[in-house]
Amino acid sequence: MAERNLQARSNNRIYQAAGNQYIYDKPAPAPAAVSNTLPRDTPAFIGRDPELRSLVEKVAYLLDNDHTIPVHAIDGMPGIGKTALAVRAGHSLTHRFPDGQFFIDLHAHSPHQGPVRPTDALFGLLTADGFDASQVPTDTDSRAALWRGRVAGKKALIILDNAAGHDQIEPLLPGAPGCLVLITSRRRLTGLSSRHHTVPLPLTTLSPEHASELFATRAARPNVGADAITISELVNLCGHLPLAICLLAARLYPEPQWHVADLVQELSRANDRLHHMYAETIGVAAAFDLSYRRLPAGLRRFFRRLGLHPGTEIDPYAAAALDAISPSQARRHLETLYHDHLVDQPNRGRYRMHDLIREYARHRAGRDPARDRAEATNRLLDYYQHAAQIANRQLARPGRHRPDDSPRTPAALPDIHNRQDALAWMNAERGNLAACLGALTAGQQTHRIVTLAAATAPYLRDNGPWDHAVSLHQAAASAARRAGNRRAQADALRELGTVHRASGNYTPATNALHQALDLYQQLDHPCGVADTLTQLATVRRHTGDHPAAISDLQNALAIYEKLDDRHGLAAALNELGVVHHQTDNRLSGIQALQRALAIHHELGDLHGQADALNQLGTAHQIVSDYHLAIDAHRRALDIYLELGDRHGQARALNYLCAALCETGDLPTAKHTLTDALAIHRRLGYRLGEANALTYLGTVHSANGDYTAAEHALTRALALYRNLGYRTGQSDALNQLGTLARLTGRHDTADALHHEALTIAEADDDPLGQAQVLNQLGQLLLARNQPAHALDCHQRALHLARHAQNRREEAQSLEGVGRCAQHTGNQRQAAEHLDRARDIYQQLSAPAGRTEDRPDGPPR
């Protein structure tokens, strides 16, 4: 939710209360020549001229004299006008910062919404600067480095609004001396001042004269004579706070028959205050009271109910559930509140309250009977639970949807009739569901936690973010254990293990899956046992324990056959086909995958078909049938796109890139890798990211950019080692060795190739051994050791034929031919080079020296 909220668009509807509070929503637009996400300027900016003039003149002087511009921290109490000053300064200085103007709300003091994480804020800044959201890295350090790199040497203006402290701000600061950073915060940022050259700019309340002028201007009332005295009384009651003054003026402006004296009288009698908002004054509470009391009784109750919502955004269906009314009536109420500036409508049909107004509504709701509040909250949770389960029916894998378990059906639900509807609803409500689950966890409502976690599991599994999914399933497993619900606990643990496995965290994945397996066995739940065994087999395959993987899959297949569970049977066959290919049992692998594909077709299971096609493409690739592989991967990708499965898309793109590289289509492969990397990083799929980086390294190498290639391959190797994925380590080491040879570092190349060969031999990986031996042979020939090189290529030729990989066979023959050329045996050289050329032509693969291309698909 934070990332979506931070992607502001300057032409979106902007909520503006008192000229100093803004809320944004919607994804960023296509990149423009110069980014500008500043809110629109305050129409009546009164009382801050000295501060504004000092700031603008100081910055102009520093720019004109090529001095470093310090960070400026505007601090003060809520409603004091910090944001209004920062925005006015930003507009005044726009021409001085031609490389972009950025505004981002860090939500330090947003009720029931934690401060924006630096990593999410960086996402917003990068996408606002035109960087493709799908390519933003996942970790904070990488995002910060990317952000600093994009603004290096530029003159940009950055407003960091509503900041929590220096820890939140520091990763967002650009390193460029010509950039101006304006920070607003309720706190004095002494920690930031101790680390960076920071100029504090504290704000106090407006002077009585300026406060009166502000009200008179915004309310279009005369500020002379008796009227001036009355306005002075009014702004005194507001504590001279701009927010309270502007809210009252906004109420009075459209009603010329209203008198300022009437407002003074009402405010003087007001006794409702926001005592729990320690930084607020009587004036702000009185202003909210006045707006609230103007509402009809039914709308006041509706307004209070909105304060019970744990999230930051609401639609008419959820609002209707809160107040036990129809969605059409809720929509009318929301529109009335929208026109009264008590809610905003950032997207059509979706509403949100300003932070302070939401806090006021929550405080008002606290005066209602506890039973009324509990019933309203339960209706809301029933709604989200039931709607999430409806969406889950469309998103869950066929045959794996659990029956709905909602205590009561809401009176009205949104239209969720297909997968696209479900994805759209989940995308919109993800933040609200997370907020509900957070509230439930705090309240120890175990049944609801378990149910909502189960309903959102398929969506999070395919679309992420996986770190959130891990937290969710951990909470669900704990809740189920407390409730003594062993079946729900087992389900949550299995989902937890699945997400850990997808993330490449194999040790916690194994632990969670073994716990789930024990529970399913105790419960005598054979389907749960088989599903968990299939997931365990995938973990074992990735960690190199192929015998155990095959054993687990054989046990799972036996259970599925006995249960006549065709969905489970096909999934296990798909995984078995992959394991067979990795253990060089090619024929059995193809047969298992083809059988899995046939069952998925028979069941109409698109997800399963895509998975099987993806793996069949890899099988074709391993035996060098590249065009068949490309066709299979593209068919799989089309299905994943139709399903909205980001994880599947990323894997298909990786495999497709490998095949494209093999056919020499490097430009398309590079473009494909860009898309794949973005999805891997967004999901947190580290193995996929490592595979994509490996191929990116080979593409860079083929294009002669050895520095970029080595950087990508080094990052890939680090990921593989962290994951414990030995096949990937061997591949990355081998290709790093090739790079070292190409750049003349022969000793380094020799060490890297031998380390790769040791891993491939220990894992009994004939294809991996052949790939390393062919590269080692080229190194030895470059070092003028043709006899040793010939031995390597001949050994590689035997292994490549055993692995049935024609491409590697051709490379081996080419290597033998090059060795013969080197020793003057032209007849033998011509014979082997002709045989290699014939294979390249049969494969439609580039002929000639091939060391700059990858050695095979990600394995």
C-alpha positions in Angstrom: 0.0 0.0 0.0 2.8 2.4 0.9 4.4 2.1 -2.5 1.1 2.8 -4.3 0.3 5.8 -2.0 3.7 7.3 -2.7 3.4 7.3 -6.5 1.7 10.7 -6.7 0.6 12.3 -9.9 0.4 16.1 -10.2 -2.8 16.0 -12.2 -4.6 13.8 -9.6 -7.2 15.2 -7.2 -5.3 16.5 -4.2 -6.9 16.9 -0.8 -5.9 20.3 0.6 -7.1 21.4 4.1 -6.0 24.8 5.2 -3.4 24.9 2.5 -1.0 22.7 4.5 -2.2 19.2 4.3 -2.0 17.0 1.2 -2.8 13.4 0.4 -2.0 11.6 -2.9 -2.9 8.4 -4.6 -2.5 6.7 -8.0 0.6 5.3 -9.8 3.1 7.6 -11.5 2.5 8.6 -15.1 4.8 8.0 -18.0 8.1 9.8 -17.6 8.1 13.4 -18.5 11.0 15.6 -19.5 11.1 17.1 -16.0 9.3 15.6 -13.0 7.2 17.9 -10.9 5.1 16.4 -8.2 4.6 19.5 -6.1 1.1 20.0 -4.8 -0.7 23.1 -6.1 0.2 26.2 -4.3 -1.8 27.6 -1.4 -4.2 30.2 -2.8 -3.9 32.5 0.2 -0.4 32.4 1.7 -0.4 34.9 4.6 1.8 35.4 7.5 5.0 33.6 6.5 6.6 36.2 4.2 9.7 36.8 6.3 10.4 33.0 6.6 9.8 32.5 2.9 11.8 35.5 1.8 14.8 34.4 3.9 14.7 30.9 2.6 14.4 31.9 -1.1 17.1 34.5 -0.9 19.5 32.3 0.9 19.1 29.4 -1.6 19.4 31.8 -4.5 22.7 33.2 -3.1 24.1 29.7 -2.6 23.2 28.7 -6.1 24.6 31.8 -7.7 27.9 31.3 -5.9 28.2 27.5 -6.5 27.9 26.7 -2.8 26.5 23.5 -1.4 22.9 23.9 -0.4 22.2 22.7 3.2 19.1 20.8 4.2 16.3 23.0 5.5 14.2 21.5 8.3 10.9 23.2 8.9 9.5 22.1 12.3 6.5 23.1 14.4 3.2 21.8 15.8 0.5 20.2 13.6 -1.6 22.6 11.6 1.1 25.4 11.9 1.6 25.7 8.1 4.8 23.7 7.6 3.7 22.1 4.4 2.2 25.3 3.1 5.5 27.1 3.6 7.5 24.3 2.0 5.2 24.1 -1.0 5.2 27.9 -1.5 9.0 27.9 -1.4 9.1 25.0 -3.8 6.9 26.9 -6.3 9.0 30.1 -5.8 12.2 28.2 -6.5 11.0 25.9 -9.3 12.9 27.9 -12.0 16.1 27.5 -9.9 15.9 23.7 -9.9 15.2 22.7 -13.6 15.9 19.0 -13.1 12.8 18.1 -11.1 10.7 19.1 -8.1 9.5 16.2 -5.8 7.1 16.1 -2.9 6.5 13.1 -0.7 4.5 12.6 2.5 6.4 10.4 5.0 3.3 10.0 7.3 5.3 10.3 10.6 2.1 11.3 12.5 -0.6 9.6 10.6 -3.0 7.8 13.0 -2.9 4.0 12.7 -0.5 4.2 9.9 3.2 3.8 10.6 5.8 6.1 9.1 6.7 5.4 5.5 9.7 3.1 5.4 12.7 4.7 3.6 12.6 1.9 1.0 9.0 2.8 0.2 9.7 6.5 0.1 12.6 5.8 -2.3 10.3 3.8 -4.5 8.0 6.9 -4.7 10.9 9.2 -5.5 12.4 7.0 -8.2 9.1 6.4 -10.0 8.2 10.1 -9.7 11.5 10.8 -11.5 10.4 8.6 -14.4 12.2 5.4 -13.3 10.2 2.3 -14.4 8.4 0.9 -11.2 9.0 -2.6 -12.4 12.8 -2.1 -12.4 13.2 -0.6 -8.9 15.4 -2.8 -6.7 13.9 -4.2 -3.5 16.4 -3.3 -0.8 16.9 0.1 0.7 20.6 0.5 0.0 20.2 -0.3 -3.7 17.3 2.1 -4.0 19.2 4.9 -2.2 22.2 4.4 -4.4 20.0 4.5 -7.5 18.3 7.6 -6.3 21.6 9.4 -5.5 22.9 8.3 -8.9 19.8 9.7 -10.7 20.1 13.2 -9.1 23.9 13.3 -9.1 25.1 16.5 -10.8 21.6 17.8 -11.1 19.7 20.7 -9.5 16.5 19.2 -8.0 14.1 20.2 -5.3 12.9 17.6 -2.8 10.2 18.2 -0.2 10.1 15.5 2.5 6.8 16.2 4.3 5.7 15.0 7.7 9.0 13.2 8.6 9.6 11.1 11.7 13.3 11.5 12.3 16.8 11.3 10.8 16.7 7.5 10.3 13.8 7.9 8.0 15.2 10.9 6.1 18.9 10.0 5.7 18.5 7.4 2.9 16.4 9.9 0.9 19.0 12.7 0.9 20.7 13.2 -2.5 24.4 13.6 -2.6 24.3 16.3 -5.1 25.4 19.7 -3.7 23.0 21.6 -6.0 19.9 19.9 -4.7 17.6 21.6 -2.2 15.9 19.4 0.4 13.0 20.9 2.5 11.9 18.7 5.4 8.8 19.3 7.5 8.3 17.6 10.8 6.6 17.9 14.1 9.9 17.2 15.7 13.1 19.2 15.9 15.5 17.1 13.9 18.5 17.4 16.1 19.7 14.0 15.0 19.8 15.0 11.4 21.6 18.3 12.3 24.4 16.3 14.0 25.1 14.3 10.8 24.3 16.8 8.1 24.5 20.5 7.5 20.9 21.3 8.4 19.3 24.7 8.8 16.4 24.6 11.2 13.4 26.7 10.4 10.9 26.6 13.3 7.4 28.0 12.9 5.2 29.4 15.5 1.5 30.4 15.3 0.4 33.3 13.1 0.4 36.7 14.6 -3.2 37.9 15.5 -3.1 40.3 12.5 -2.0 37.7 10.0 -4.5 35.2 11.4 -7.3 37.7 10.9 -6.2 38.5 7.4 -6.0 34.9 6.5 -9.6 34.2 7.7 -11.0 37.3 6.1 -9.3 36.5 2.8 -10.4 32.8 2.7 -14.0 33.5 3.9 -14.4 36.6 1.7 -15.5 38.7 4.7 -14.6 42.4 5.4 -11.9 42.9 8.0 -12.7 46.4 9.2 -14.6 48.0 12.1 -16.8 45.7 14.1 -16.2 42.8 11.7 -12.5 43.0 12.4 -13.1 42.7 16.1 -15.4 39.7 15.6 -12.8 38.0 13.3 -10.1 38.7 15.9 -12.2 36.9 18.5 -12.7 34.0 16.1 -9.1 33.5 15.3 -8.2 33.7 18.9 -10.6 30.8 19.6 -8.7 28.9 16.8 -5.4 29.5 18.5 -4.2 31.3 15.4 -3.6 28.0 13.8 -3.8 28.1 9.9 -5.6 24.8 9.7 -8.4 25.7 12.1 -8.8 29.1 10.5 -9.0 27.8 7.0 -11.5 25.1 7.9 -13.8 27.7 9.4 -13.4 30.0 6.5 -14.2 27.2 4.1 -17.5 26.6 6.0 -18.4 30.3 5.9 -17.4 31.2 2.4 -20.3 29.5 0.5 -22.9 30.8 2.9 -23.0 34.7 2.7 -26.0 34.8 5.0 -24.0 33.4 7.9 -22.4 35.7 10.3 -19.0 35.5 11.8 -20.5 36.3 15.2 -22.6 33.1 15.0 -19.4 31.1 14.6 -17.8 32.8 17.5 -20.8 32.0 19.7 -20.8 28.3 18.6 -17.1 27.9 19.1 -17.3 29.6 22.5 -19.8 27.0 23.7 -18.0 24.0 22.2 -16.7 21.6 24.8 -15.6 18.6 22.7 -11.9 18.4 22.5 -9.2 16.0 21.1 -7.5 15.5 24.4 -5.5 12.5 23.2 -3.9 14.5 20.3 -1.3 16.0 22.5 0.1 18.5 20.0 -3.3 20.0 19.1 -5.1 23.0 20.6 -8.6 23.8 21.5 -9.0 25.7 18.2 -8.5 22.7 15.9 -10.9 20.5 17.9 -13.5 23.3 17.9 -13.2 23.7 14.1 -13.8 20.0 13.6 -16.7 20.1 16.1 -18.3 22.9 14.1 -18.1 20.9 10.8 -19.3 17.8 12.5 -22.3 19.5 14.2 -23.5 20.9 10.8 -24.1 17.3 9.6 -27.6 15.7 9.9 -27.8 13.1 12.7 -27.5 10.1 10.3 -24.5 11.5 8.6 -22.9 12.3 11.9 -23.2 8.6 12.9 -21.8 7.6 9.5 -18.9 9.9 10.0 -18.1 8.4 13.3 -18.3 4.9 11.9 -15.7 5.9 9.3 -13.4 6.6 12.2 -13.5 2.9 13.2 -12.0 1.8 9.9 -8.4 0.6 10.5 -7.1 1.5 7.0 -6.6 4.8 5.2 -9.0 4.3 2.3 -12.6 3.1 2.0 -15.1 2.3 -0.7 -19.0 2.5 -0.5 -19.3 -1.3 0.2 -17.0 -1.2 3.2 -18.6 2.0 4.4 -22.1 0.5 4.0 -21.0 -2.5 6.1 -19.7 -0.2 8.9 -23.0 1.7 9.1 -25.4 -1.1 8.2 -26.8 0.8 5.2 -26.9 0.2 1.4 -23.9 0.9 -0.8 -25.9 3.6 -2.7 -26.8 5.4 0.6 -23.1 5.1 1.7 -22.0 6.5 -1.6 -24.3 9.5 -1.1 -23.0 10.1 2.4 -19.4 9.9 1.2 -20.2 12.4 -1.6 -21.7 14.8 1.0 -18.6 14.5 3.2 -16.4 14.9 0.2 -18.1 18.2 -0.7 -17.8 19.3 2.9 -14.0 18.6 2.8 -14.3 15.9 5.4 -13.2 13.2 3.1 -11.2 13.2 -0.1 -11.7 11.2 -3.3 -8.2 10.5 -4.7 -9.7 7.9 -7.1 -13.2 7.8 -8.3 -15.3 5.7 -5.9 -12.6 5.5 -3.2 -12.4 7.9 -0.3 -10.0 8.8 2.5 -9.9 11.1 5.4 -7.2 13.5 6.3 -5.2 12.2 9.2 -6.5 14.7 11.7 -10.1 14.4 10.6 -9.8 10.6 10.9 -8.5 11.0 14.4 -11.3 13.3 15.2 -13.9 10.8 13.8 -12.3 8.1 15.9 -12.4 10.2 19.0 -16.1 11.0 18.3 -16.8 7.3 17.8 -15.3 6.5 21.1 -18.3 8.1 22.8 -20.7 5.7 21.3 -21.7 2.6 23.3 -19.1 -0.1 23.2 -21.6 -2.6 21.8 -22.4 -0.3 18.8 -18.7 0.1 18.0 -18.1 -3.6 18.3 -21.0 -4.4 16.0 -19.9 -1.9 13.4 -16.3 -3.3 13.5 -17.5 -6.9 13.2 -19.7 -6.0 10.2 -16.7 -4.4 8.5 -14.5 -7.4 9.2 -17.3 -9.8 8.0 -17.4 -7.8 4.8 -13.6 -7.9 4.1 -13.5 -11.6 5.1 -16.4 -12.6 2.8 -15.2 -10.4 -0.1 -11.6 -11.8 0.2 -13.0 -15.3 0.1 -15.0 -14.6 -3.0 -11.8 -13.2 -4.6 -9.9 -16.3 -3.4 -12.3 -18.5 -5.3 -11.1 -16.9 -8.5 -7.4 -16.7 -7.6 -6.8 -20.1 -5.9 -5.3 -22.9 -7.9 -8.1 -25.3 -9.1 -8.9 -28.0 -6.7 -7.2 -26.2 -3.8 -9.9 -23.7 -2.7 -11.1 -24.2 0.8 -14.8 -23.7 1.7 -15.8 -20.2 2.8 -15.9 -19.7 6.5 -17.6 -16.4 7.1 -20.0 -16.2 10.1 -22.5 -14.0 8.2 -22.9 -12.7 4.7 -22.8 -8.9 4.2 -25.9 -7.3 2.8 -24.0 -6.1 -0.3 -20.7 -7.2 -1.9 -18.8 -5.9 -5.0 -19.0 -7.7 -8.3 -16.2 -10.3 -8.3 -17.1 -12.7 -11.1 -13.8 -13.6 -12.6 -10.0 -13.6 -12.0 -9.6 -10.0 -13.4 -12.3 -8.7 -10.9 -10.6 -10.6 -8.1 -7.1 -9.2 -8.9 -8.5 -5.6 -9.2 -10.3 -5.9 -5.9 -7.2 -7.4 -4.1 -4.9 -4.7 -5.6 -7.3 -2.0 -4.4 -7.9 -3.5 -0.9 -4.5 -4.9 -0.1 -3.6 -2.1 2.3 -7.0 -2.3 4.0 -6.7 -6.1 4.4 -3.3 -5.6 5.9 -4.7 -3.0 8.3 -7.5 -5.3 9.3 -5.1 -8.2 10.0 -2.9 -5.9 12.0 -5.9 -4.9 14.1 -6.9 -8.5 14.5 -3.5 -9.6 15.6 -3.4 -6.9 18.2 -6.8 -8.1 19.4 -6.0 -11.8 19.3 -9.0 -12.6 17.1 -7.6 -15.9 16.0 -10.4 -17.2 13.8 -10.5 -14.1 11.7 -6.7 -14.0 11.3 -6.6 -17.5 10.1 -9.5 -17.0 7.6 -8.2 -13.7 6.2 -4.7 -15.1 5.8 -6.0 -18.2 3.9 -8.1 -16.0 1.7 -5.3 -13.7 0.7 -2.6 -16.4 0.4 -3.0 -17.1 -3.4 -2.9 -13.4 -4.2 0.3 -12.8 -2.2 1.9 -16.0 -3.5 1.6 -14.9 -7.1 1.9 -11.1 -6.6 3.8 -10.4 -3.4 5.3 -8.8 -1.6 6.6 -12.0 -0.1 8.0 -10.4 3.0 4.4 -9.4 3.9 3.2 -12.9 3.1 5.7 -14.4 5.4 4.6 -12.1 8.3 0.9 -12.9 7.5 1.3 -16.7 7.5 3.5 -16.6 10.7 0.7 -14.7 12.4 -1.9 -17.1 11.1 0.1 -20.2 12.2 0.5 -18.7 15.7 -3.2 -17.8 15.9 -4.3 -21.2 14.9 -2.0 -22.8 17.4 -3.4 -20.7 20.2 -6.9 -21.6 19.1 -6.0 -25.3 19.0 -7.0 -25.5 15.3 -4.3 -27.9 14.0 -5.7 -28.0 10.4 -5.5 -24.3 10.1 -2.1 -24.3 11.6 -0.9 -26.9 9.1 -2.3 -24.9 6.2 -0.6 -21.7 7.4 2.7 -23.5 7.9 2.5 -25.0 4.4 1.8 -21.6 2.9 4.7 -20.1 5.0 7.0 -22.8 3.7 5.9 -22.2 0.1 6.6 -18.5 0.3 10.0 -19.1 2.0 10.8 -21.6 -0.7 9.9 -19.1 -3.4 12.0 -16.4 -1.7 15.0 -18.8 -1.7 15.0 -19.1 2.1 15.4 -22.8 2.1 16.2 -23.5 5.7 13.0 -21.8 7.1 11.1 -23.3 4.2 12.2 -26.8 5.2 11.4 -26.2 8.9 7.9 -24.9 8.2 7.1 -27.6 5.7 8.2 -30.4 8.1 6.0 -28.9 10.8 3.1 -28.8 8.4 3.8 -32.4 7.3 3.8 -33.6 10.9 0.5 -32.0 11.6 -1.2 -33.3 8.5 0.0 -36.8 9.3 -1.4 -36.5 12.8 -4.7 -35.3 11.4 -4.7 -38.1 8.8 -5.1 -35.5 6.1 -3.6 -37.3 3.0 -4.1 -34.4 0.6 -2.3 -32.0 2.9 0.5 -34.6 3.3 0.9 -34.9 -0.5 0.8 -31.1 -1.1 3.5 -30.6 1.5 5.7 -33.4 0.1 5.5 -31.8 -3.3 6.7 -28.4 -1.9 9.4 -30.2 0.1 10.6 -31.9 -3.1 11.0 -28.5 -4.7 13.1 -27.3 -1.8 15.3 -30.4 -2.0 15.8 -30.0 -5.7 17.0 -26.4 -5.3 19.4 -27.5 -2.5 20.8 -30.4 -4.6 19.2 -33.3 -2.8 17.7 -35.0 -5.9 17.2 -38.5 -4.4 15.2 -37.1 -1.5 13.2 -35.0 -3.9 12.3 -38.0 -6.1 11.4 -40.0 -3.0 9.1 -37.2 -1.7 7.4 -36.9 -5.2 6.9 -40.7 -5.5 5.2 -40.7 -2.1 3.0 -37.7 -3.1 2.1 -39.3 -6.5 1.0 -42.5 -4.7 -1.3 -40.5 -2.4 -2.8 -38.4 -5.3 -3.4 -41.6 -7.3 -5.2 -43.1 -4.4 -7.3 -40.0 -3.8 -7.9 -39.6 -7.6 -6.7 -36.0 -7.1 -5.9 -35.0 -10.7 -4.8 -31.5 -9.8 -2.3 -32.7 -7.3 -1.1 -35.5 -9.5 -0.3 -33.1 -12.4 1.5 -30.7 -10.1 3.7 -33.5 -8.7 4.4 -34.8 -12.2 5.5 -31.4 -13.3 8.0 -31.2 -10.4 9.1 -34.8 -11.1 9.8 -33.9 -14.7 12.1 -31.1 -13.6 14.0 -33.3 -11.2 14.5 -36.0 -13.9 16.0 -33.4 -16.2 18.4 -32.1 -13.6 19.5 -35.7 -13.1 20.0 -36.3 -16.8 17.0 -38.7 -17.1 15.8 -36.8 -20.1 13.2 -39.2 -21.5 11.5 -39.7 -18.1 11.5 -36.0 -17.6 9.8 -35.3 -20.9 7.2 -38.0 -20.3 6.4 -36.7 -16.9 6.0 -33.1 -18.1 3.9 -34.2 -21.1 1.6 -36.2 -18.9 1.3 -33.2 -16.5 0.4 -30.9 -19.4 -2.2 -33.3 -20.7 -3.9 -33.5 -17.3 -3.9 -29.8 -16.9 -5.5 -29.4 -20.3 -8.1 -32.0 -19.4 -8.9 -30.1 -16.2 -8.9 -26.7 -17.8 -6.2 -25.6 -15.4 -4.4 -22.7 -17.0 -2.0 -22.2 -14.2 -0.9 -25.8 -14.4 -0.6 -25.6 -18.2 1.7 -22.6 -17.9 3.8 -24.3 -15.3 4.2 -27.4 -17.5 4.9 -25.4 -20.6 7.6 -23.5 -18.8 9.3 -26.7 -17.7 8.9 -28.3 -21.1 10.5 -25.3 -22.7 13.5 -25.8 -20.4 13.6 -29.5 -21.3 13.7 -28.6 -25.0 16.4 -26.0 -24.3 18.6 -28.5 -22.5 18.6 -30.8 -25.6 19.2 -27.7 -27.8 15.7 -27.5 -29.4 15.7 -23.7 -29.0 12.8 -22.8 -31.2 10.6 -25.3 -29.5 11.8 -23.9 -26.2 11.0 -20.3 -27.2 7.6 -21.3 -28.3 6.8 -23.1 -25.1 8.1 -20.2 -22.9 6.1 -17.7 -24.8 2.9 -19.7 -24.5 3.5 -20.0 -20.8 4.2 -16.3 -20.5 1.0 -15.5 -22.3 -1.0 -17.6 -19.8 0.8 -16.1 -16.8 0.0 -12.6 -18.2 -3.6 -13.5 -18.6 -3.7 -14.9 -15.0 -1.9 -11.9 -13.6 0.7 -14.2 -12.0 3.8 -12.1 -11.6 5.9 -14.9 -10.2 5.1 -17.1 -13.2 5.8 -14.2 -15.6 9.2 -13.7 -14.1 10.2 -17.4 -14.4 9.0 -17.6 -18.0 10.9 -14.5 -18.9 14.1 -15.9 -17.4 13.7 -19.2 -19.4 12.8 -17.3 -22.5 15.9 -15.1 -22.2 18.1 -18.2 -22.0 16.7 -19.6 -25.2 17.0 -16.2 -27.0 20.6 -15.9 -25.9 21.3 -19.3 -27.4 19.9 -18.3 -30.8 21.9 -15.1 -30.7 19.0 -12.7 -30.3 20.8 -10.6 -27.6 18.8 -7.4 -28.0 15.5 -9.1 -27.3 17.1 -11.1 -24.5 18.4 -8.0 -22.8 14.9 -6.4 -23.0 13.4 -9.6 -21.6 15.9 -9.6 -18.7 15.0 -6.1 -17.8 11.4 -7.1 -17.3 12.3 -10.3 -15.5 14.7 -8.6 -13.0 12.1 -6.0 -12.1 9.5 -8.6 -11.2 12.0 -10.8 -9.3 13.1 -7.9 -7.2 9.6 -6.7 -6.5 8.6 -10.2 -5.3 11.8 -10.9 -3.5 12.5 -14.0 -5.7 16.2 -14.2 -5.1 16.9 -17.3 -7.2 15.1 -15.8 -10.2 17.0 -12.6 -9.7 20.3 -14.5 -9.6 19.4 -16.4 -12.8 18.5 -13.2 -14.6 21.7 -11.5 -13.4 23.7 -14.5 -14.8 22.2 -14.0 -18.2 22.5 -10.3 -18.0 26.2 -10.9 -17.5 26.5 -13.0 -20.5 24.6 -10.5 -22.7 26.9 -7.7 -21.5 29.9 -9.9 -22.3 28.6 -10.6 -25.8 28.3 -6.9 -26.3 31.8 -6.3 -25.1 30.9 -4.6 -21.9 33.1 -6.8 -19.6 32.9 -4.5 -16.6 29.0 -4.6 -16.5 29.1 -8.3 -17.2 31.5 -9.0 -14.2 29.4 -6.8 -11.9 26.2 -8.7 -12.8 27.8 -12.1 -12.5 29.4 -11.2 -9.2 26.1 -10.2 -7.8 24.5 -13.4 -9.1 27.2 -15.5 -7.5 26.7 -13.8 -4.1 22.9 -14.6 -4.3 23.6 -18.2 -5.3 26.0 -18.7 -2.4 23.5 -17.0 0.0 20.8 -19.4 -1.2 23.1 -22.5 -1.1 22.2 -23.1 -4.8 25.2 -25.1 -6.1 24.3 -25.3 -9.7 24.0 -21.6 -10.0 27.3 -21.1 -8.2 29.0 -23.4 -10.8 27.4 -21.5 -13.7 28.3 -18.1 -12.4 31.9 -19.1 -11.5 32.4 -20.6 -14.9 31.2 -17.5 -16.7 33.3 -15.3 -14.4 36.2 -17.4 -15.4 35.4 -16.8 -19.1 35.4 -13.0 -18.4 38.7 -13.2 -16.6 40.2 -15.0 -19.7 38.7 -12.4 -22.1 40.3 -9.6 -20.0 43.7 -11.3 -19.8 43.6 -12.5 -16.2 44.4 -16.1 -16.9 45.4 -17.2 -13.4 42.1 -15.9 -12.0 40.2 -17.6 -14.8 41.9 -20.9 -14.0 41.0 -20.7 -10.4 37.4 -19.8 -11.2 36.9 -22.6 -13.7 38.4 -25.2 -11.4 36.1 -24.1 -8.5 33.1 -24.4 -10.9 34.3 -27.8 -12.0 34.7 -29.1 -8.5 31.0 -28.2 -7.8 29.8 -29.8 -11.0 31.7 -33.0 -10.4 30.6 -33.2 -6.7 27.0 -32.8 -7.9 27.4 -35.4 -10.7 26.3 -32.8 -13.2 27.5 -33.9 -16.6 26.2 -30.9 -18.5 27.7 -28.5 -16.0 31.0 -30.4 -16.2 31.0 -30.1 -20.0 30.3 -26.4 -19.9 33.2 -25.8 -17.6 35.6 -28.1 -19.4 34.9 -26.3 -22.7 35.7 -22.9 -21.2 38.8 -24.4 -19.4 39.9 -25.8 -22.8 39.7 -22.3 -24.4 41.7 -20.9 -21.5 44.4 -23.6 -21.9 44.7 -22.9 -25.6 45.0 -19.2 -24.9 47.9 -20.1 -22.6 49.5 -22.1 -25.4 48.8 -25.5 -23.8 47.0 -27.3 -26.8 47.5 -30.8 -25.5 45.8 -30.1 -22.2 43.1 -28.0 -24.0 42.4 -30.9 -26.3 41.9 -33.3 -23.3 39.4 -30.9 -21.8 37.4 -30.6 -25.0 37.4 -34.3 -25.6 36.1 -34.9 -22.0 33.5 -32.2 -22.6 32.4 -33.9 -25.8 31.8 -37.2 -24.1 29.8 -35.5 -21.3 27.8 -33.3 -23.7 26.7 -36.3 -25.7 25.8 -38.1 -22.4 23.7 -35.1 -21.5 22.2 -35.0 -25.0 23.1 -31.3 -25.3 23.8 -30.6 -29.0 25.0 -27.0 -28.3 27.6 -28.1 -25.9 28.6 -31.0 -28.2 29.2 -28.4 -31.0 31.3 -26.3 -28.6 33.4 -29.4 -27.8 33.9 -30.2 -31.4 34.8 -26.6 -32.2 37.3 -26.7 -29.3 38.9 -29.9 -30.6 39.1 -28.3 -34.1 40.8 -25.1 -32.7 43.4 -27.3 -30.9 44.1 -29.1 -34.1 44.5 -25.8 -35.9 47.0 -24.7 -33.2 49.1 -27.8 -33.7 49.0 -27.6 -37.5 46.7 -30.6 -38.1 44.5 -28.9 -40.7 42.7 -32.1 -41.8 41.5 -32.9 -38.2 40.8 -29.2 -37.6 38.6 -29.0 -40.7 36.8 -32.2 -39.9 35.8 -31.2 -36.4 35.0 -27.6 -37.3 32.7 -28.7 -40.1 30.9 -31.1 -37.7 30.5 -28.2 -35.2 29.2 -25.9 -37.9 26.6 -28.5 -39.0 25.2 -28.7 -35.5 25.1 -24.9 -35.2 23.2 -24.8 -38.4 20.8 -27.5 -37.3 20.2 -25.6 -34.1 19.9 -22.2 -35.9 22.4 -21.1 -33.3 25.3 -18.7 -34.0 28.5 -20.5 -35.2 32.0 -19.7 -34.4 33.6 -18.8 -31.1 30.9 -19.0 -28.5 32.5 -18.2 -25.3 30.6 -14.9 -24.9 27.2 -16.6 -24.9 25.6 -18.4 -22.0 26.0 -22.2 -21.6 22.4 -23.2 -21.1 19.1 -22.4 -19.4 18.9 -21.5 -15.7 19.0 -24.9 -14.1 
